[in-house]
């Protein structure tokens, strides 16, 4: 589910008796945190898999893409949470 859909679902649901806008906003934040956690876990799994595949390439394949065995091993040894695409 896209973030914008989560926001719309929480903020535009019929108002429940005794539920304030603050409570609904807190519920929204909890849902967004769960979504981010799941997104991070999927990203980390993808990074782990890609690094494992890179490490399994032959020297000839690595040469074709401009990498050395040392480059591949250095990348493969990075921890799964070390995400080069994540903004600082």
Buried (B, 14 or more C-beta within 10 A) or exposed (E): EEEEEBBEEBEEEEEEEEEEEEEBEEBBEEBBEEBEEEEEEEBBEEBBEEBEEBBEBEEEEBEEEEBEEEEBEEBBEEEBEEBEEEEE
